[in-house]
Amino acid sequence: MTHINNIQGITQLLDNQSTQVSKTSGQAQGFESLLNSALEKTQEPEERTQISELGEIPAFDFDIQTVSSIVTDKTDKLLNSLESYASQLDDTSVSLKDIEPALEELNADASSLLEETLSLGEDDQDLIDIATSTVVAAKTEYLKFQRGDYL
């Protein structure tokens, strides 16, 4: 039965391995001491600096505009562009070729305003009327210029 379990052989092997470990323990202790000293060096700066708590990240003030404020701003810009266009037409020193880029911008602004106006609700009917009238005036001036009414 001792041959089946071979307990004595196993215990002798374990005893031999423990003596081998004790022989190499000098090298293991050297490595262990190096590892511990390296860990101490990396942990020293953490002890010196104080870690502050994480605070709340401040939020930026976003200027969120509603559709009606966008339409109001674009209408105002288009009205100012129409006034500038009218003053350029009255000025005889400004040629029609010089006016054309401003008129193209006026037409683009009118198209943009019309798109924004379509997204307004029924609550803003007065603003829709003003914006639509301004777009019609700008588009009419563009068509008059393209047709040659000012030659």
Buried (B, 14 or more C-beta within 10 A) or exposed (E): EEEEEEEEEEEEEEEEEEEEEEEEEEEEEEEEEEEEEEEEEEEEEEEEEEEEEEEEEEEEEEEEEEBBEBBBEBBEBBBEBBEEBEEBBEEEEEEEEEBEEBBEEBBEBBEBBBEBBEEBEEEBEEBBEBBBEBBEBBBEBBEEBEEEEEE
